[in-house]
Amino acid sequence: MVGLVLNLIPLLRVTRAKRI
């Protein structure tokens, strides 16, 4: 479960960067 959270954090960061 912890691995999923760690993978989601960087994913969200990339998504935000792409949106900008």
Secondary structure as GFF3:
##gff-version 3
##sequence-region A 1 20
A	DSSP	alpha_helix	2	19	.	.	.	ID=ss1
###
